[in-house]
Each structure stands twice: as structure tokens, then as C-alpha cells.
Amino acid sequence: MSSEYRAGLVEFNELAYASALEQLIAVCAAPTWAHNVVTGRPFADSDQLFEHAEKCLRALPDSDIDQALDGHPRIGGDVRNANSAAEQAAVTVADTEVRAKLADLNAEYEARFGHIYLVFASGRSGEELLQILEARLGNDAATERLTIRNELVKINRLRLARLLGQPTAS
């Protein structure tokens, strides 16, 4: 890890509890996850942070996963935060037909599973996200819950890397 990114980690490790919690809630809207990550400090390196954050996420009950989902806008919908805007950038330039189909299938997905369609969107085109959504509509509820946890791990890792000032490839 370069000294630049190490400085970001050192700074994160030294933040007051409330400040660190606030930064982590911007990464993942589940307060229990944020608390558990904060109380795991200090981290020796970013990999240790990423591993701890994943362990904390995988241990959450479904009710906390639902809180995490509440922090994410619909794919192709109204994006209210900088993280989601960066991650969904390619969707904003998708053609009208793709955006309309995403909106329709998002509604179908929500009716079927009772929550938003969550996917690691960074660097993916609207067409690719639409194909993934179409495929996931065939999942059963248990498979989809596991898929959501896996997607959250990837999203959280990307956002934690940004928090530390690490470069993130889209």
C-alpha cells in the first residue's frame, strides 16, 4: 500500500467514533454494520479493513440488510448521493428504451422480492445491468438474498477504497 493510501487509513483509524460512523453510513446505510466496522479499528492495512467489513456484513440479519438497501437508489432511477451517481454513471447515458425497460423490470423485481434490485453497477453499461436484472428475476428468494449480500460486499469494498483515497477502477 502506498504511503498516500496508508495516510487515508491512518486518518480513518484516528477519527472520533461519531465521525467514523458518519463516514461509514455513507458507505453502507446499515447502522449496525457501520458500528461493527468502527469498533474493529485500528486496521493495519486496507485489506484488513475490507475483510473485517465483509465479515461484519455477512453477519448481519436480513433486517439490517434491508436498512443497507434503503441507502441505495433504483438502478436507472433518481440518484441522490455521490457514491451511487459515480457507480451508475453509465446508466445515465443508456438509450431511452434501455432506461424504460430497467424501470419496468425494477418494478417487477420489487413486486417479486419486496426490495430494490441491488447490483454492483460501477463500470457496467445500462444494457449489462438490464441483462443481469432479467437473469436475477429467475432467482428464488433465498438465492436472491445471498446475491444481494455478495453485491453489497463488492459495493462496500469499492466505497471503502474511495474513502481511503485509493484509486478505483470502473
Buried (B, 14 or more C-beta within 10 A) or exposed (E): BEEEBBEBBEEBEEBEEEEBBEBBBBBBBBBBBBBBBBEBBEBEEBEBBBBBBBEBBEEBEEEBBBBBBEBBBBBBBEBEEEBBEBBBBBBEEBEEEBBEBBBEBBEBBEEBBEBBBBBBBBEBBBBBBBEBBEEBBEBEEEEBBEBBBBBBBBBBBBBBBBBBBBEBEE
